Amino acid sequence: MQFFDSHSHFNDEKFENDRNEIIKLIYKEKVTRTVCVGYNIKQSELAIKIANSVPYIFASVGISPNDIENFTEEDLKKVENLGVKNKVVAIGEIGLDYYWNKENKEKQKEAFIKQIEIANKIEKPIIIHTREAVMDTLEILKKYPVKKKGIFHCCPLNKELIKEGLKLGFYISFSGNITFKNAKSEEAVSLVPDDKILIETDSPYLSPEPVRGRRNDPRNVIYVAQRIADIKNKSLEEIAEITFKNANKIYNIN
């Protein structure tokens, strides 16, 4: 049994003091692949550096909606140049976040669209961050189709988003929030067919039960997988195999 954490942030400063140690530990505990996801230029460059130092880590590059305050055309050119580097498997995380940023919605949309265009140019899937912006996110994806599709990362438990995202051909990735005691995760998870479901930690954030409140890392993806197994009435081994295969497929990893 092996797990693919489809979205982690070893490039986050919270791993600064013990990054290499944790990276070694995750493999020993059967997390044999993960994608270190970029969210601005600096952290995208670091994601690539980390990925190229470890065989079982891959990278994505992009500017998130929470990191676009001073983004420029030059930054977009950097995203494109980084996107074709060795072991870069996606453009992301990109998208819209109206929870943290309500004042720059148009700028967020512009950055999202331009990075979709980059992904299409270099033929990479995208990793989507969407928070309290479901309708605008879907509208953009319908107007600007993504050639290689992509992933709704840490997907909100929103039935409409999941249904429409699946219609557009996207994968749905669930994280630790589906394990929370007050989460109504059963219906959302049940909507996603086996061939479109992924697991992730979004570490160091969103630690699942029973380690909620501590720093998250990819080893905890097992709790997400177990929750999905319980909902879908499958074994942990089956969910591990299904999600491992799906992540390799969307990220085009042999």
Residue pairs with C-beta under 8 A, 6 or more apart in sequence:
1 30
1 236
1 237
1 240
1 241
2 30
2 31
2 32
2 33
2 240
2 244
3 30
3 31
3 32
3 33
3 199
3 218
3 221
3 222
3 225
3 240
3 243
3 244
4 31
4 32
4 33
4 34
4 198
4 199
4 243
4 244
4 247
4 248
5 26
5 31
5 33
5 34
5 35
5 199
5 200
5 201
5 203
5 218
5 221
6 34
6 35
6 151
6 153
6 173
6 198
6 199
6 200
6 243
6 247
6 251
7 34
7 35
7 37
7 93
7 127
7 151
7 153
7 154
7 173
7 175
7 200
7 201
7 202
8 34
8 35
8 36
8 37
8 200
8 201
8 202
8 203
8 217
8 218
9 15
9 36
9 37
9 39
9 43
9 202
9 203
9 204
9 205
10 19
10 22
10 23
10 34
10 36
10 47
10 50
10 57
10 203
11 36
11 37
11 38
11 43
11 44
11 46
11 47
11 50
12 43
12 203
12 204
14 204
14 215
15 22
15 204
15 217
19 50
22 217
23 50
23 54
23 57
25 217
25 219
26 34
26 217
26 218
26 219
27 56
29 219
29 222
30 222
31 218
31 219
31 221
32 56
33 56
33 57
33 58
33 244
33 247
33 248
33 253
34 56
34 57
34 58
34 218
35 57
35 58
35 59
35 60
35 89
35 90
35 247
35 251
36 47
36 50
36 51
36 57
36 58
36 59
36 60
37 47
37 59
37 60
37 92
37 93
37 127
37 153
38 44
38 45
38 46
38 47
38 48
38 59
38 60
38 61
38 62
38 82
38 92
38 93
39 62
39 63
39 64
39 66
39 67
39 93
40 63
40 64
40 67
41 63
41 75
41 78
41 79
41 82
44 59
44 60
44 61
44 62
44 79
44 82
45 82
47 59
47 60
47 61
48 59
48 61
48 82
48 85
48 86
48 87
48 88
50 57
50 59
51 57
51 58
51 59
51 87
51 88
52 86
52 87
57 87
58 87
58 88
58 89
58 251
58 253
59 85
59 87
59 88
59 89
60 88
60 89
60 90
60 91
60 92
60 93
60 127
61 79
61 82
61 83
61 85
61 88
61 91
61 92
62 79
62 91
62 92
62 93
62 94
62 115
62 126
62 127
63 71
63 75
63 76
63 79
63 94
63 111
63 115
64 93
64 94
64 95
64 97
64 129
65 94
65 95
65 96
65 97
65 101
65 108
65 111
65 112
65 129
66 97
66 100
66 101
66 129
68 104
68 107
68 108
68 111
69 104
71 111
76 114
76 115
76 118
79 91
79 115
79 118
80 118
80 121
80 122
82 88
83 91
83 118
83 119
83 122
83 124
84 122
88 124
89 124
89 125
89 251
89 252
89 253
90 119
90 124
90 125
90 126
90 127
90 150
90 151
90 251
91 115
91 116
91 118
91 119
91 122
91 124
91 125
91 126
91 127
92 126
92 127
92 128
92 129
92 150
92 151
92 153
93 127
93 128
93 129
93 153
94 111
94 112
94 115
94 116
94 126
94 127
94 128
94 129
95 108
95 112
95 128
95 129
95 130
95 133
95 137
96 105
96 108
96 109
96 112
96 129
96 130
96 131
96 133
96 136
96 137
96 140
97 108
97 129
97 130
97 131
97 132
97 133
98 105
98 131
98 132
98 133
98 136
99 131
99 132
100 131
101 108
105 133
105 136
108 133
109 136
109 140
112 137
112 140
113 140
113 144
115 126
116 126
116 140
116 141
116 144
116 146
117 144
119 125
119 126
119 146
119 147
119 148
119 150
120 146
120 147
120 148
123 147
123 148
124 148
125 146
125 148
125 149
125 150
125 151
125 250
125 251
125 252
126 146
126 148
126 149
126 150
126 151
127 150
127 151
127 153
128 137
128 141
128 150
128 151
128 152
128 153
128 170
129 153
129 154
130 137
130 152
130 156
130 161
131 156
134 156
134 158
134 160
134 161
137 161
138 161
138 164
138 165
138 168
141 165
141 168
141 170
142 168
145 168
148 252
149 168
149 169
149 170
149 171
149 250
150 170
150 171
150 250
151 170
151 171
151 172
151 173
151 198
151 250
152 161
152 162
152 165
152 170
152 171
152 172
152 173
153 173
153 175
153 200
153 202
154 173
154 174
154 175
154 177
154 200
154 202
154 206
155 161
155 162
155 165
155 172
155 173
155 174
155 188
157 177
157 178
157 183
157 184
157 185
157 188
158 188
159 187
159 188
159 191
162 172
162 188
162 191
162 192
163 191
165 172
166 172
166 191
166 192
166 193
166 196
170 196
171 196
171 197
171 198
171 246
171 250
172 192
172 196
172 197
172 198
173 197
173 198
173 199
173 200
174 185
174 188
174 189
174 197
174 198
174 199
174 200
174 224
174 227
174 228
175 199
175 200
175 201
175 202
175 206
175 208
175 224
176 201
176 202
176 206
176 207
176 208
176 209
176 212
176 216
176 220
176 223
176 224
177 183
177 185
177 206
177 208
178 185
178 188
178 189
178 208
178 224
178 227
178 228
179 185
179 208
179 209
179 212
179 223
179 224
179 227
180 208
180 209
180 212
181 209
185 227
185 231
186 231
189 197
189 227
189 228
189 231
189 232
190 231
190 232
194 232
194 242
195 242
195 246
196 246
197 228
197 242
197 243
197 246
198 243
198 246
198 247
198 250
199 221
199 224
199 225
199 228
199 239
199 243
200 221
200 224
201 208
201 216
201 217
201 218
201 220
201 221
201 224
202 216
203 215
203 216
203 217
203 218
203 220
204 215
204 216
204 217
205 216
206 216
207 213
207 214
207 215
207 216
207 220
208 216
208 220
208 223
208 224
208 227
209 223
210 223
211 220
211 223
222 236
225 236
225 239
225 240
225 243
226 236
226 239
228 234
228 239
228 243
229 235
229 236
229 238
229 239
232 239
234 242
247 253
248 254
